[in-house]
Amino acid sequence: MRVYAVGGAVRDELLGLPVKDRDYVVVGATPEEMVRLGFKPVGKDFPVFLHPVTREEHALARTERKTGPGYKGFTVHAAPDVTLEDDLARRDLTINAIAKDDHGNVIDPFGGARDLRARVLRHVSPAFAEDPVRVLRVARFAARFGFEVAPETMALMRAMAANGEVDALVSERVWQEFAKGLMEAAPGRMLEVLAQCGALARILPEWFTLDAEHALGALGAAVAHGADLAVRFAVLFAGGAEDVADRASARLRAPGECRDLAVLAARTRTTIERGAALDAAALVDLLQQVDAFRRPERFESLLVVHECVAAAAGRADPTGPARLRRAAEAARTLDAGAIARSHPDDIAAAIRAARIEAVARSL
């Protein structure tokens, strides 16, 4: 039995990046042997085990054979006669098909280290085309590392989009990769790669109703701000129609907080900017409409979205969001409970009047 570190841990180590999780391939063993050695089986689709001490994942070397459409149509073969090179050959990209033995020797049968130096994403074999998730992964790695996609790999991805293989992806898996890509250092690269290969038109046709240049600029501003996933998702649709944000969120099965913020940002794309010219009463009404008093965290995220949109449009000082933030802070200083007790006959009107007065003083 021989154990090798594989995949992302080896890749990141060669790049000089911090290694978070280590995965291992075990060659020459059976599931029974692994259990006898104290490993805990956890794999559902193929033999994966947790180390009894480190809890790191150890998978038996395996091969895969395409038996049906989509990313689940595979038959897995794991046996002691499967070699390390057999296992590496089934992987998506050369940079992920590098192994290291327990003496620190690098095993690199497909030139992954060379492609790391060249900053290129290249598929290992034609079997890449059998799994449509790999199109999303290439785009995500482009966003993470800023690498170029090899021409032959891009051609293969284009063919996968054109022949309908990408259509077999389920929304949940698309969102999983899409969300990871949005949180990478250069998420705009993910969208560019997906558009270039034709996959974006399949998985998110709503994108092509938007001003892509402006949306990517707003996304870049969100990255510079260190924004969370919901903000990064919402800035993509803040410049478009509300129904576009709603349809895109539904298509991707985006979580509620992402969908709600995207739709709200699109709905308020003009009214937030007008905040610079609104009087105290209109500001209070707008704050009420966007639920700023009950959901202050989402309100702050909404303002960040519009600030990113303004930055992308060249408005370095988006006074609308700034004025709304100041108005909300002033209105929150009120003791709504005390006002309600003092005006039991018309609580809502009394609170609104007090908020207007507080906001007027802050302007």
C-alpha positions in Angstrom: 0.0 0.0 0.0 1.4 3.4 -1.0 0.0 6.8 -0.1 0.4 10.0 -2.1 -0.7 13.6 -1.5 -2.7 14.8 -4.6 -4.6 17.6 -6.1 -5.1 21.1 -4.7 -2.7 20.7 -1.8 0.2 19.8 -4.1 -0.8 22.5 -6.6 -1.0 25.2 -3.9 2.3 24.1 -2.3 4.0 24.4 -5.7 2.5 27.9 -6.1 3.7 28.9 -2.6 0.2 29.3 -1.4 -1.2 28.3 2.0 -2.5 24.7 2.1 -5.9 24.3 3.8 -6.9 20.7 3.2 -4.8 17.8 2.1 -6.2 14.9 0.1 -4.5 11.5 -0.4 -4.7 8.7 -2.9 -4.0 5.2 -1.7 -2.6 2.7 -4.3 -2.6 -1.0 -3.8 -5.2 -1.3 -1.1 -8.7 -2.7 -0.7 -11.6 -1.2 1.4 -11.2 -4.1 3.8 -7.6 -3.3 4.4 -8.4 0.4 5.0 -11.0 -0.5 7.6 -8.6 -2.9 9.3 -6.1 -0.1 9.6 -8.6 2.0 11.4 -9.8 4.3 8.6 -13.4 5.3 8.6 -15.3 4.8 5.3 -17.3 8.0 4.3 -17.5 7.8 0.5 -21.0 7.2 -1.1 -20.0 6.9 -4.7 -16.5 5.6 -4.4 -14.2 4.4 -1.6 -13.1 7.4 0.6 -11.9 7.1 4.1 -10.9 9.3 7.0 -7.5 8.8 8.6 -8.0 7.6 12.2 -5.8 10.4 13.6 -5.7 13.3 11.2 -9.2 12.9 9.8 -7.8 13.7 6.4 -9.4 12.1 3.4 -7.8 9.1 1.8 -9.4 7.8 -1.4 -8.5 4.5 -3.1 -7.0 5.0 -6.5 -9.8 4.7 -9.1 -10.7 5.1 -12.7 -14.0 6.4 -14.1 -16.0 5.4 -17.2 -18.7 7.5 -18.8 -22.1 5.6 -18.8 -24.7 8.3 -19.1 -25.3 12.1 -19.6 -24.3 14.8 -17.2 -21.9 14.8 -14.3 -23.3 11.8 -12.5 -23.2 9.4 -15.4 -20.1 7.5 -14.4 -19.1 4.1 -13.3 -16.2 4.0 -10.8 -13.6 1.3 -10.7 -11.4 1.1 -7.5 -9.0 -1.8 -7.1 -5.5 -2.6 -6.0 -4.3 -2.8 -9.6 -5.3 0.9 -10.4 -2.1 2.8 -10.6 -1.3 6.4 -9.4 -1.1 7.5 -13.1 -4.5 5.9 -13.8 -6.0 7.9 -11.0 -4.3 11.2 -12.0 -5.4 10.7 -15.6 -9.1 11.0 -14.7 -8.6 14.5 -13.2 -9.8 17.6 -14.9 -6.7 19.9 -15.3 -3.0 19.2 -15.4 -2.4 21.5 -12.5 -4.7 19.3 -10.4 -3.1 16.0 -11.6 0.2 16.3 -9.6 1.1 14.0 -6.7 3.8 13.9 -4.0 5.0 10.8 -2.2 5.9 10.6 1.5 9.6 11.5 0.6 8.6 14.7 -1.0 9.1 13.5 -4.6 6.8 15.1 -7.1 5.0 12.8 -9.6 3.8 14.8 -12.5 3.0 12.7 -15.6 0.9 15.3 -17.4 3.1 18.4 -17.1 1.1 20.2 -14.4 4.1 21.9 -12.9 5.0 23.3 -16.3 1.5 24.7 -16.7 1.7 26.2 -13.3 4.8 28.1 -14.3 3.2 29.1 -17.6 -0.1 30.1 -15.8 -2.2 27.9 -18.1 -5.3 25.9 -17.4 -5.1 22.7 -19.6 -7.2 19.6 -19.6 -5.6 16.3 -18.8 -7.3 14.2 -21.5 -10.3 14.1 -23.8 -12.3 12.6 -20.9 -12.6 16.2 -19.7 -15.6 16.5 -22.0 -17.5 13.8 -20.2 -18.1 16.0 -17.1 -19.8 19.4 -17.7 -19.0 20.5 -14.1 -15.4 20.8 -15.4 -16.4 23.8 -17.5 -17.5 25.6 -14.4 -14.3 24.6 -12.5 -12.0 25.9 -15.3 -13.8 29.3 -15.1 -13.6 29.3 -11.3 -9.8 28.5 -11.4 -9.4 31.3 -13.9 -11.0 33.6 -11.4 -8.8 32.3 -8.5 -5.4 32.2 -10.2 -5.8 34.6 -13.1 -4.5 31.9 -15.5 -5.3 31.7 -19.2 -7.3 28.8 -20.6 -5.3 26.7 -23.1 -6.7 27.1 -26.7 -7.3 23.4 -27.0 -9.2 23.4 -23.6 -11.3 26.4 -24.6 -12.1 24.6 -27.9 -13.3 21.5 -25.9 -15.4 23.7 -23.6 -17.0 25.4 -26.6 -17.9 22.0 -28.0 -19.4 20.9 -24.7 -21.6 24.0 -24.6 -22.6 23.6 -28.3 -23.5 19.9 -28.1 -25.7 20.3 -25.0 -23.5 18.6 -22.4 -23.6 21.7 -20.3 -27.4 21.6 -20.3 -27.2 18.5 -18.1 -26.0 20.5 -15.2 -28.5 20.9 -12.3 -29.0 24.3 -10.9 -27.8 23.4 -7.4 -24.4 22.3 -8.8 -24.1 25.4 -11.0 -24.8 27.6 -8.0 -22.2 25.8 -6.0 -19.5 26.5 -8.5 -20.8 30.0 -9.4 -20.9 31.1 -5.7 -17.3 29.9 -5.2 -16.2 31.7 -8.3 -17.8 35.0 -7.1 -15.8 34.8 -3.9 -12.5 34.4 -5.8 -10.0 37.2 -6.3 -11.1 38.0 -9.8 -14.7 36.8 -10.2 -15.1 38.7 -13.4 -12.7 36.3 -15.1 -15.2 33.4 -14.4 -17.9 35.2 -16.2 -15.6 36.1 -19.1 -14.5 32.5 -19.5 -18.0 31.1 -19.3 -19.2 33.7 -21.9 -16.2 33.0 -24.2 -16.9 29.2 -24.3 -20.7 29.7 -24.7 -21.6 28.1 -21.4 -22.9 31.4 -19.9 -25.6 31.6 -22.5 -26.8 28.2 -21.4 -26.7 28.5 -17.7 -27.5 32.2 -17.3 -29.0 33.8 -20.4 -30.2 36.7 -18.3 -26.6 38.0 -18.3 -27.0 39.0 -21.9 -29.8 41.5 -21.1 -27.4 43.4 -18.9 -24.6 46.0 -19.5 -21.9 43.4 -19.0 -19.1 46.0 -18.8 -20.8 48.0 -16.1 -21.8 44.8 -14.2 -18.2 43.6 -14.2 -17.0 47.0 -13.1 -19.4 46.9 -10.2 -18.3 43.4 -9.3 -14.7 44.6 -9.3 -15.7 47.4 -6.9 -17.4 44.8 -4.7 -14.3 42.7 -4.6 -12.2 45.8 -3.6 -14.7 46.5 -0.9 -14.3 43.0 0.5 -18.0 42.4 0.0 -19.8 39.2 0.9 -21.4 36.8 -1.5 -24.9 38.4 -1.5 -23.4 41.8 -2.4 -21.2 40.3 -5.2 -24.2 38.6 -6.6 -26.5 41.6 -6.4 -24.2 44.0 -8.1 -24.4 41.9 -11.2 -28.1 42.7 -11.6 -28.4 46.1 -9.9 -28.3 47.9 -13.3 -31.0 45.7 -14.9 -34.7 45.2 -14.6 -36.1 43.7 -11.4 -37.6 40.7 -13.2 -34.2 39.8 -14.7 -32.7 39.6 -11.2 -35.6 37.5 -10.1 -35.4 35.1 -13.1 -31.6 34.7 -12.8 -31.9 34.0 -9.1 -34.5 31.4 -9.7 -32.6 29.8 -12.5 -29.4 29.5 -10.4 -31.4 28.5 -7.2 -29.6 31.3 -5.4 -30.2 31.4 -1.6 -32.9 33.7 -0.3 -30.5 36.4 0.9 -28.8 36.6 -2.5 -32.1 36.7 -4.4 -33.7 39.2 -2.1 -30.8 41.6 -2.3 -30.4 41.3 -6.0 -34.1 42.0 -6.6 -34.2 44.9 -4.2 -31.1 46.4 -5.7 -32.6 46.3 -9.2 -35.9 47.7 -7.9 -34.2 50.6 -6.2 -31.5 51.3 -8.8 -32.9 54.9 -9.5 -34.5 55.7 -6.1 -31.4 55.2 -4.0 -29.4 57.6 -6.2 -32.2 60.1 -5.9 -31.6 60.0 -2.1 -29.3 63.0 -2.6 -32.2 65.2 -3.5 -35.0 63.8 -1.2 -36.3 65.8 1.7 -36.7 64.3 5.2 -40.2 62.9 4.7 -39.3 61.2 1.4 -36.1 59.8 3.0 -38.1 58.2 5.8 -40.6 56.8 3.4 -37.8 55.3 1.3 -36.2 53.8 4.4 -39.5 52.2 5.3 -40.0 50.8 1.7 -36.6 49.0 1.8 -37.3 47.7 5.3 -34.2 49.6 6.7 -35.5 49.7 10.3 -36.4 46.0 10.6 -33.5 44.7 8.5 -30.5 47.0 9.0 -27.9 44.5 7.9 -29.6 44.0 4.5 -30.1 47.8 4.2 -26.4 48.3 4.7 -25.7 45.6 2.1 -28.1 47.4 -0.3 -26.2 50.7 0.1 -22.9 48.9 -0.5 -24.3 47.4 -3.7 -25.3 50.9 -5.0 -22.0 52.4 -4.0 -20.2 49.7 -6.0 -22.6 50.4 -9.0 -21.8 54.2 -8.6 -18.1 53.5 -8.5 -18.3 51.5 -11.7 -20.1 54.4 -13.4 -17.4 56.8 -12.3 -19.4 58.4 -9.5 -16.7 58.3 -6.8 -18.9 60.1 -4.3 -22.3 58.4 -4.4 -24.2 60.9 -2.3 -27.5 59.1 -2.4 -26.4 56.1 -0.4 -24.4 58.3 2.0 -27.4 60.5 2.7 -29.6 57.5 3.3 -27.1 55.9 5.7 -27.0 59.1 7.7 -30.8 59.4 7.7 -31.2 55.8 8.9 -28.7 56.4 11.7 -30.6 59.5 12.9 -34.0 57.7 12.8 -32.6 54.7 14.8 -31.8 57.0 17.7 -35.4 57.3 18.5 -37.1 55.3 21.2 -40.0 53.8 19.2 -41.4 52.1 22.3 -41.6 55.4 24.2 -43.3 57.1 21.2 -45.8 54.3 21.0 -46.7 54.7 24.6 -47.2 58.4 24.3 -49.4 58.2 21.2 -51.4 55.0 21.5 -54.1 56.1 19.2 -51.9 56.5 16.1 -48.6 54.9 16.7 -47.4 54.6 13.1 -48.0 58.3 12.3 -46.3 59.4 15.5 -43.2 57.3 14.8 -43.1 58.5 11.2 -43.3 62.1 12.4 -40.6 61.6 15.0 -38.4 60.0 12.4 -38.9 62.8 9.9 -37.9 65.3 12.6 -34.8 63.4 13.5 -33.8 63.0 9.9 -34.4 66.7 9.2 -32.0 67.6 12.0 -29.3 65.3 10.6 -29.3 66.8 7.1 
